[in-house]
Amino acid sequence: MGLVSTHNPRRRIHTDGSNLEKRNDRRRLEVKSNQGWSSVCEADFDQQDAEVVCRELGCGPPSVFQGRLYGDVEALMWTREFQCEGHEFALLDCRSSGSARNSCSSRKAVGLTCSEPDIRLVGGNSRCAGTLEMKHLREWRPMIAYGWTLKKAAIFCEHLDCGAAISVGGRTESSERSVWAIFYNCVQSGSSLQECALLVSSDDILTLTCSERLELRLVGESRCAATVELEQGEWRPVSAEGWTLKKAAVLCERLDCGSAVSVEARIEPSIHSLWNIDDACVQSGSSLRDCVSSIHSDESLSLTCSGKSISDIIYDIIRVW
């Protein structure tokens, strides 16, 4: 049985067939390359690598991480050491060692179990937007919307490994239901969300939109006019291929810089790896990180956005507080 990431079918966690103690919660990590699925040697994998895998599979942090003995015929062995920094979104986005090994000396493949997330956003256009739900006492329930501001909701975005809180709202249901009330001051004191939860009855359900953790920035003359760079494991310029003012509007919006004013291709000194953003994918409602691929080019995207008006800035300050 294989559990395949819904975000990227290139990776999976493969279930250990061993019936030792009649447990089936042991997971052997396998990575797909051109040669097929390969196990990962314990010596080539650490805690930061495990954090990336669990993030990629949409799970919580690693809860069990250790090597397990597997026979040589179980699977091919991945031959390079992963060198993740812990912030990457996919294991194959991490750097790896330049030298390859022919065998795994310990004969121990990575066994990994990720924890189950305790909060989630459902029904939105991405994993960082939707109705906020929390799992407590083995049951998922939404949260009451009362009292939440952008500043306070930042704790949820951080917990979800998303970016900043962009919008907080309330959705009115047709009738009251059991929902979780979370006491912000309790969470701020260092207690867990579950310790700060109280079951109440309400028809006002919290909706939340966080920015994607994947970063986008303009590097150059000003905050809203320069070369577009994107971080997905590492910062790279964005390829200029296919961009128009209309298409670039989504980038200015994500940068909180108003509307697109000009789009140009900047010639790089040499051809190198850039990030390519599929604008049709973004326009379809997919998250930005699901629409990014690597490309070799010497034309990077230079973008000028209008910036925000003083009235917009004042409104944002008032809205946060």
Secondary structure, DSSP 8 states (H G I E B T S, - for coil): -EEE-SS-TTEEEEE----GGG----EEEEEEETTEEEE-BGGG--HHHHHHHHHHTT--SEEEEEEEE--TTS-EE--S-EE--S--SSGGGSEE-SS--SS-TT-EEEEEEE---SEEEEESSSTTEEEEEEEETTEEEEBB-TT--HHHHHHHHHHTT---EEEEEEEEEEEEEEEEEE-HHHHHTT--TGGGEEEEEEEEEEEEEE--SSEEEEEEEETTEEEEEEESSSEEEBB-TT--HHHHHHHHHHTT--SEEEEEEEEEEEEEEEEEE-HHHHHTT--GGGGEEEEEEEEEEEEEE----HHHHHHHHHHH-
